[in-house]
């Protein structure tokens, strides 16, 4: 059995040595291949790295910046200029009301905007009766808007006033906004109005779906172009902590499984070539991944299109020899190694064949390793068959 263990160990050492000697050749593409894959690269550098948490939210107008259009007298709408989404100034004429007092013609009065803002709802139309208790329209100043995100209280308690968040709206995916934490409220009611301190005591039906472990986190958001409206769903990336001088790459640059992360680094001398480099990753946020080992500042890694590099280069681009010849201006062996003086002389003499075979290349190394492992396995099998016979001989 001792001899069997020694043979297996030798086979494992031979296999590991062979595979270590082979290495991984770079992925080499043509200019057309680069364009077809849409490859983009970034330069690795140390920068600030943010630890983040994710939450979903919804926009609401600030309660103190909302106003209502109403009438002091009863009457009938004879003219309206209400347009939902339009901006109005304080004192602007919006609705002309015909009074119910007798007259020929009956007296009329203009109802004007009580404040600057955007009309977010209109609840009347031409010819409709009007009473002093009616809310004809609602106007809100949307230049600053609130975003209420729902998150666990255990996480909300770790962030303080002034914390920043990156906010994206599915309706406006091309633009990112920055929000600033105003406050948070341990509110069990799912209605965002609860987090804003509004009265929700009459909404008993919603209390059945209340989450006692959630909190409404309120961010303020600048909205100078009035494009963000109340009720819009948002994705919030809340910045919990910021670390300095951290080496990181965009998330799309990382490829492979969790146990074997790697990136594709642009080759320093061969055009349109990328080396597959194993990396050790650390923390991850919504945009970047921390790199603990494997890369250096100044490396240029593939981002967009990097996934396709794992399937590219097989027969679709120049060989390693052709790429090195073009890059360095002289001949190389098929495995990419430099030609010796004898090989150069033979090549210049034009003897019609490539003397790169004088030294073992990638295929030769694989062949020799496989042959050696196969031979050792045959020896192991032969020894295992002889063991029962030897034991019988000893017993006799």
VEXKEGU-719537 format. One record per residue (C-alpha): residue in one letter; z, x, y. Coordinates in steps of 0.5 Angstrom, whole numbers, plus 500, padded with zeros to 3 digits. Each point is the difference from the previous one (the first is absolute). Layout:
<rs>
A,Z,X,Y
...
</rs>
This chain:
<rs>
X,500,500,500
X,501,506,505
X,493,502,499
X,498,493,501
X,504,500,507
X,497,507,502
X,493,498,499
X,501,493,504
X,503,504,505
X,494,505,500
X,495,494,500
X,503,497,506
X,500,507,504
X,493,501,499
X,498,493,502
X,504,501,507
X,497,507,501
X,493,497,499
X,501,494,505
X,503,504,505
X,494,505,500
X,495,495,501
X,503,497,506
X,496,494,504
X,494,501,503
X,499,497,507
X,496,494,501
X,493,502,503
X,496,494,504
X,493,500,504
X,500,498,507
X,497,493,498
X,506,500,495
X,505,501,506
X,497,494,504
X,499,495,494
X,508,501,498
X,501,499,508
X,505,506,499
X,505,502,506
X,505,505,500
X,506,502,504
X,504,506,502
X,507,501,497
X,505,502,505
X,507,499,501
X,502,494,504
X,505,494,501
X,501,496,494
X,503,493,500
X,505,497,495
X,498,492,501
X,501,493,497
X,495,494,499
X,501,493,502
X,496,494,502
X,501,496,506
X,498,495,505
X,499,500,508
X,503,495,504
X,501,499,508
X,506,502,503
X,504,494,502
X,501,502,507
X,493,500,501
X,498,493,498
X,499,495,505
X,498,492,499
X,495,496,504
X,503,493,501
X,500,494,505
X,505,497,505
X,497,493,500
X,496,496,495
X,493,499,500
X,493,502,497
X,496,506,499
X,494,499,504
X,498,508,500
X,502,506,496
X,499,507,500
X,504,502,494
X,496,505,496
X,504,503,494
X,500,508,501
X,498,500,507
X,505,504,505
X,502,496,506
X,504,502,506
X,506,497,503
X,498,494,505
X,493,499,496
X,498,493,500
X,500,498,492
X,501,492,500
X,498,494,505
X,504,494,498
X,499,493,503
X,507,497,502
X,502,493,497
X,502,498,507
X,495,495,503
X,495,502,505
X,492,500,501
X,499,505,498
X,506,501,496
X,503,507,503
X,499,506,496
X,504,507,499
X,498,507,497
X,505,503,495
X,500,507,501
X,502,506,496
X,507,502,500
X,499,507,499
X,495,506,499
X,498,500,492
X,495,498,495
X,500,492,498
X,502,501,492
X,500,492,499
X,497,494,503
X,503,493,498
X,496,495,505
X,493,498,501
X,496,496,505
X,502,493,501
X,507,501,496
X,506,497,503
X,505,504,502
X,508,500,501
X,505,504,503
X,503,502,493
X,493,503,498
X,498,507,499
X,493,500,502
X,499,508,499
X,503,506,498
X,499,506,504
X,503,507,498
X,499,507,503
X,498,504,494
X,499,507,503
X,506,502,496
X,501,496,494
X,505,500,494
X,499,502,493
X,505,498,495
X,500,504,493
X,505,498,494
X,503,505,496
X,506,501,496
X,507,501,504
X,501,506,497
X,494,503,503
X,501,497,506
X,507,503,501
X,497,507,500
X,495,499,506
X,502,500,507
X,498,497,507
X,494,504,502
X,497,501,493
X,493,500,500
X,495,497,496
X,492,500,498
X,498,493,500
X,493,498,498
X,497,493,500
X,495,498,494
X,496,496,505
X,500,506,504
X,499,506,495
X,497,505,505
X,506,501,504
X,507,502,499
X,506,498,505
X,506,503,501
X,507,496,500
X,507,501,503
X,506,497,496
X,503,496,505
X,506,497,495
X,501,497,493
X,504,494,498
X,503,499,493
X,496,493,500
X,500,496,493
X,495,495,503
X,493,502,499
X,497,497,506
X,499,506,505
X,503,496,506
X,507,501,497
X,499,508,501
X,498,498,507
X,507,496,501
X,497,493,501
X,503,494,497
X,498,499,493
X,506,496,498
X,496,493,499
X,495,504,495
X,504,498,494
X,494,500,495
X,498,507,501
X,508,502,499
X,498,499,492
X,495,506,500
X,505,505,504
X,501,507,498
X,507,502,501
X,498,507,499
X,495,501,505
X,500,501,508
X,495,499,505
X,498,506,504
X,497,499,507
X,495,505,503
X,497,499,507
X,493,502,500
X,495,501,506
X,494,495,501
X,497,502,506
X,493,497,498
X,503,493,497
X,497,501,494
X,506,499,496
X,502,493,499
X,506,497,497
X,500,498,493
X,496,506,498
X,502,504,493
X,502,507,501
X,501,506,495
X,505,505,503
X,502,507,498
X,507,502,503
X,501,507,502
X,507,501,497
X,500,508,501
X,496,505,502
X,500,508,497
X,496,506,504
X,496,505,497
X,498,497,494
X,494,501,496
X,496,494,498
X,493,497,498
X,497,493,501
X,502,495,494
X,493,500,498
X,499,507,499
X,505,500,494
X,497,499,493
X,502,500,493
X,506,497,496
X,507,500,502
X,501,506,496
X,494,504,502
X,499,499,507
X,494,504,503
X,495,500,506
X,494,503,502
X,499,506,504
X,494,502,504
X,498,507,497
X,500,506,505
X,494,503,499
X,495,496,496
X,497,494,504
X,501,493,497
X,505,502,495
X,507,497,499
X,506,504,495
X,504,495,497
X,507,502,502
X,507,498,496
X,505,498,505
X,508,498,500
X,501,494,504
X,506,497,504
X,501,494,504
X,495,495,502
X,499,495,506
X,495,495,501
X,495,506,502
X,502,506,498
X,503,504,494
X,504,506,500
X,498,506,497
X,505,505,497
X,496,505,497
X,492,502,498
X,498,500,507
X,500,504,507
X,499,498,507
X,492,501,501
X,498,497,494
X,495,495,501
X,500,494,495
X,496,495,498
X,502,493,502
X,495,494,500
X,496,501,494
X,505,505,496
X,501,495,494
X,492,501,499
X,501,507,500
X,503,500,493
X,493,497,497
X,495,504,504
X,497,506,499
X,498,500,493
X,493,501,500
X,499,497,507
X,501,507,504
X,498,507,500
X,504,504,495
X,505,505,501
X,496,506,500
X,495,497,504
X,505,498,506
X,503,507,500
X,493,503,500
X,498,496,506
X,507,501,503
X,501,508,499
X,492,502,500
X,500,503,494
X,500,499,492
X,506,498,496
X,501,498,493
X,500,493,497
X,507,500,500
X,501,502,507
X,502,507,499
X,497,506,504
X,495,504,496
X,502,507,498
X,495,505,502
X,497,500,493
X,499,493,500
X,497,501,507
X,495,505,498
X,498,496,494
X,499,494,504
X,496,504,505
X,496,503,494
X,497,493,499
X,502,500,492
X,499,493,500
X,507,498,498
X,507,499,503
X,505,505,498
X,505,496,502
X,501,499,493
X,503,507,499
X,507,498,503
X,503,493,497
X,499,494,504
X,503,493,500
X,496,498,494
X,502,506,496
X,507,500,502
X,501,493,497
X,496,501,494
X,504,506,498
X,507,496,502
X,497,495,495
X,498,504,495
X,507,504,500
X,504,493,500
X,496,498,494
X,501,506,496
X,507,500,501
X,501,492,498
X,496,502,494
X,505,505,498
X,506,495,502
X,497,495,495
X,499,505,495
X,507,503,500
X,503,493,500
X,496,498,494
X,503,507,496
X,507,498,502
X,501,495,494
X,497,505,495
X,505,506,503
X,506,495,499
X,498,498,493
X,499,508,498
X,507,502,503
X,503,494,496
X,497,502,494
</rs>
